[in-house]
Amino acid sequence: MEKFKNFKNNLQVLRTSEGEDLGNTFIVSGIIDKFMIQFELSWKLLKELLKYEGSVEAASGSPRQIIKTAYQYYDFLTESVWLEMLEERNKTAHIYDENAAVQLVEKIISKYIPEFNKLEEKLLERYGDSLENL
């Protein structure tokens, strides 16, 4: 599945954000951009997997609905964290304060990347190699 491959590739880059210089506004901006892409890839991957599972809710184009439905299928998802990520993704276009941007990056590193990692791990456990062929 191309969506899973893109998810994994972007996550690999996002993982390198830990240990970066958060005093560098270019680095902070890049981490936020990668987070936004990772979130998009994630919910769209979940949407495809829900279609595969036969969920009628997968026809919705709403990230919120996909997350709420995915939580019913994948009990390893932390729904509150995913909904928080959705909210952060929606607000990132309006971050003009450097301190707010650094705080978001700290949250991305400490809270959101582990959630993306868990999604990758648990999907591989559930679908195995067939995930590449869905």
C-alpha positions as CSV (number, residue, x, y, z in Angstrom):
1,M,0.0,0.0,0.0
2,E,1.5,3.2,-1.2
3,K,-0.1,5.2,1.7
4,F,1.7,3.0,4.3
5,K,5.0,3.4,2.5
6,N,4.7,7.2,2.4
7,F,3.6,7.1,6.1
8,K,6.8,5.2,7.0
9,N,9.1,7.3,4.9
10,N,7.9,10.6,6.3
11,L,7.9,9.2,9.9
12,Q,11.5,8.2,9.5
13,V,12.4,11.8,8.7
14,L,10.2,13.2,11.5
15,R,11.9,10.9,14.0
16,T,15.2,12.7,13.4
17,S,13.7,15.8,15.0
18,E,14.7,14.7,18.5
19,G,18.0,16.3,19.4
20,E,17.7,19.1,16.8
21,D,18.4,22.7,17.8
22,L,15.1,24.1,18.8
23,G,16.7,27.6,19.0
24,N,16.9,27.5,15.2
25,T,13.6,28.8,13.7
26,F,14.2,27.0,10.4
27,I,14.5,23.7,12.2
28,V,11.4,24.4,14.3
29,S,9.5,25.3,11.1
30,G,10.7,22.2,9.4
31,I,9.6,19.9,12.2
32,I,6.1,21.5,12.3
33,D,5.8,21.1,8.5
34,K,6.8,17.4,8.7
35,F,4.3,16.9,11.6
36,M,1.6,18.4,9.4
37,I,2.5,16.0,6.6
38,Q,2.7,13.0,8.9
39,F,-0.7,13.7,10.4
40,E,-2.2,14.0,6.9
41,L,-0.6,10.7,5.8
42,S,-1.8,9.1,9.0
43,W,-5.4,9.9,8.9
44,K,-5.5,9.1,5.1
45,L,-3.8,5.7,5.8
46,L,-6.5,5.0,8.5
47,K,-9.2,5.9,6.0
48,E,-7.8,3.4,3.5
49,L,-7.6,0.7,6.2
50,L,-11.1,1.4,7.3
51,K,-12.3,0.9,3.7
52,Y,-10.4,-2.4,3.7
53,E,-12.1,-3.4,6.9
54,G,-15.5,-2.6,5.3
55,S,-16.3,0.5,7.4
56,V,-19.0,2.6,5.8
57,E,-17.8,5.6,7.8
58,A,-14.6,5.5,5.7
59,A,-16.5,7.2,2.9
60,S,-16.4,10.4,5.0
61,G,-13.8,12.9,4.0
62,S,-13.6,14.2,7.6
63,P,-10.4,13.6,9.5
64,R,-12.3,13.8,12.8
65,Q,-14.8,11.1,11.7
66,I,-12.0,8.9,10.4
67,I,-10.2,9.2,13.8
68,K,-13.3,8.5,15.8
69,T,-14.1,5.5,13.6
70,A,-10.6,4.2,13.6
71,Y,-10.6,4.3,17.4
72,Q,-13.4,1.7,17.3
73,Y,-11.4,-0.6,15.0
74,Y,-8.0,-0.1,16.5
75,D,-8.1,-0.1,20.3
76,F,-4.4,0.8,20.5
77,L,-5.1,4.4,19.3
78,T,-5.3,7.1,21.9
79,E,-8.3,8.9,20.6
80,S,-7.7,12.0,22.7
81,V,-4.1,12.4,21.4
82,W,-5.3,12.0,17.8
83,L,-8.0,14.6,18.2
84,E,-5.5,16.9,19.9
85,M,-3.1,16.4,16.9
86,L,-6.0,17.3,14.6
87,E,-6.6,20.5,16.6
88,E,-2.9,21.3,16.5
89,R,-2.7,20.7,12.8
90,N,-5.6,23.1,12.2
91,K,-3.9,25.8,14.3
92,T,-0.4,25.5,12.9
93,A,-1.2,27.8,10.0
94,H,-1.7,30.6,12.5
95,I,1.4,30.2,14.7
96,Y,3.3,33.4,14.6
97,D,4.8,33.3,18.1
98,E,8.2,31.6,18.2
99,N,7.6,30.4,21.8
100,A,4.3,28.7,20.7
101,A,6.1,27.1,17.8
102,V,8.8,25.6,20.1
103,Q,6.2,24.4,22.5
104,L,4.4,22.6,19.7
105,V,7.6,21.0,18.5
106,E,8.3,19.8,22.1
107,K,4.8,18.3,22.1
108,I,5.5,16.7,18.6
109,I,8.6,15.1,19.9
110,S,7.4,13.9,23.3
111,K,3.8,13.0,22.5
112,Y,3.0,12.8,18.8
113,I,5.9,10.9,17.4
114,P,5.5,8.1,19.9
115,E,1.8,7.9,18.8
116,F,2.8,7.7,15.1
117,N,5.4,5.0,16.1
118,K,2.7,3.0,17.9
119,L,0.5,3.2,14.9
120,E,3.2,1.9,12.6
121,E,4.1,-0.9,15.1
122,K,0.5,-2.0,15.8
123,L,-0.5,-1.9,12.1
124,L,2.4,-4.1,11.2
125,E,1.4,-6.5,14.0
126,R,-2.1,-6.6,12.8
127,Y,-1.6,-6.8,9.0
128,G,2.0,-8.0,8.7
129,D,3.5,-8.1,5.3
130,S,0.1,-7.9,3.7
131,L,0.1,-4.2,4.6
132,E,2.5,-3.6,1.8
133,N,0.1,-5.2,-0.6
134,L,-3.3,-3.8,0.4
